[in-house]
Structures are given as C-alpha cells and as structure tokens.
Amino acid sequence: MIINKLYHTYQRYRTLQTDVITALPIVILMPHSACNCRCVMCDIWKDNKNLKQLTENDITGLLNVFRKFGTRVVVMSGGEALLNANFFRFCEILKQEGIAVTLLSTGIALEKKAGQLLQWVNDIIVSLDGDEALHDEIRQIPGAFQKLKQGVEHIKSLNPNFRITARTVIHRLNFQHWIPIVNSAMEMGLDQISFLPADVSSQAFNRATVWTGDRQQEVLVHEEELPALQSAVHELIQYHRTAIDQRFIAEPADKLQKIYAYYAAFYGRNPFPYKKCNAPWVSTVIEADGTVRPCFFHEPIGNIRQQNLDAIVNSASAIAFRKNLDMDTNATCVKCVCYLNLGPKTSL
C-alpha cells in the first residue's frame, strides 16, 4: 500500500515536470447534458432538447486508463448527472475499481434517490444561490429550494456523517444576500459552503459563443455596484467570522476579497486575481458526448469515442498545450473563476 502510494506520488511529480500525463488523480465526467434547472448564469438548459449522455460502454472503456494513471476520484458533473438512467451503474463500476465518486447536483432529486446516493456516492456538492425566494428565482424553478432542503435533510437523517457541501456562484443578483445564503446553508444542515464569481468570459456551460457585453451585464456586478459588493464582502467577514474560522465557509477572508477583485477587474480597477492552478496536469474533463477537455474552460483535445483517453491526453498537441500554457498571460486562465491546484503529495 505504501509502495503504491509512493509510486503514485512520483508519477504525479513526473507529470508536472515533463508535461506528459503519467498520473491522472481526478477525472470529471458529465454523464448527462441536460439540466433540471434554468439558471440565469448558465446556458446548459437551453440545449436540453439535444440530449447527449455517456453510456456504460464509455465508462468501462475508461477503466484501463484509470488504472494506468491511478485515478482516485471521479467527479460527476453536468448538466444534472442524476438524469442519466444509468448513473448509479456508472458509480458501481467505478466503486468496484476503488475510485471515489463526488456528485455535483442541483439537489432537486436528492430525496428521491437518497438510498442509492448513500450506497454509491462518497460525497455531494449542491448548488445554492440564495434563501428560498432568491434561489428559486435564480434557478427559475418553483420549489427548487425546498426540494434541495428536503433532500439534504433526508440524507442527513439517514446518515448524519455523509458529507454534503454547497457551492454558490456570487453575481449581481445575489451578492447583497450573501449572509442569508450562509444562514440557509447552516439551517439545512450542510457541512460547508464555498463561493466563486460567475464565469462570463468563456464558452463553458454550453455557450455556443462567448456572451455579448449586454448578456454579461445581466450577471456581472455593475461598476456602480462595486462599492456595495465591497461592503457585502466586509459584512460577511464580520458577521460570519466564526464560520470562516471553523471552515464552514471554505474560503478564508482574503479569498473572499478576491471575488470583489474579480468583478472590479472587468472595469480596470485592478488586475484579475492571481490563481495558482494545475488542473490540466492533474485532471481532465469528459463531456456527455465524449469530448475531452484539459479543464472546463479550454478547447477540446479529443473524443473518447474516437480515440483512447491515454492517446488523447498525451497526444503531441496536448503535451504542447501544457508545456506552453502560461496561466499568467493566457486569456482564459487570467479570467478563470474555478481552478484546481493539487500537489503531488495531496491525499484524495
């Protein structure tokens, strides 16, 4: 066991040094392209009629590569992964390989599928946008908050130790409700909540083209609202200091301040916040149609239905991409809102 762990750590070091993937500790899968919400900051649901989804053959076809690269965690993203009728079969296949499964979910179906989730999923990250009224408004689904709350409470009643956390995208529609968002997370019994700003610059989240300026302004905090955003950050830090100190709020105070800096950067008030990220070296994203990306935001590098994942991530072009990627100057990386920095010794 110790030898295997040391070998995997060595392979992760090699990947970072050579830009050739010899370890792939995290893989993000999108089992289903559709979503059961209609969020204002996301376009995934707008293409629900053109359904794409991964199959059992897709999952089993990845296992040799997962074994070769020592994959430890598969994150089920989407769309809403639970909409795939074979979702729990995918989880069963992965668990038989000793791979942990994390589910990213809207939370709407948690109560209905609680028993299977407890059996096959290691932890859940739900989306939380506000208190009840605001969450439903942003999700554009009546009753979405109550379904999320009831699902969390039901799972916790069955297994109080099962980890369920929340992720909140902060934007112009909810930044002035930051404290009630944390209060709602506490009241429904979540284990932690984390925050990030809204991505308005990339073609992620099923955007056929980059958003126009007008569309961006629907989600971006406006320049004249920046003082109110700064006040909201300060009020959150003061009001929920204990939650920050005890890590109920995942980000320390300085990282919460960076959400203000991110929005201020759009108006030339400061540079975009620095991010230390190695996602393309430690993970990959496989979309519902088999498309492979080095992360959520960069261009596709292949498709698992046309080529083996090993060949895709270690193609000449993929290696060159990693070797030449300067995150301090790359336009996609500079404006990125969601990053991963996984050290070789970090346990998963």
Disulfide bonds with the S-S distance in Angstrom:
none
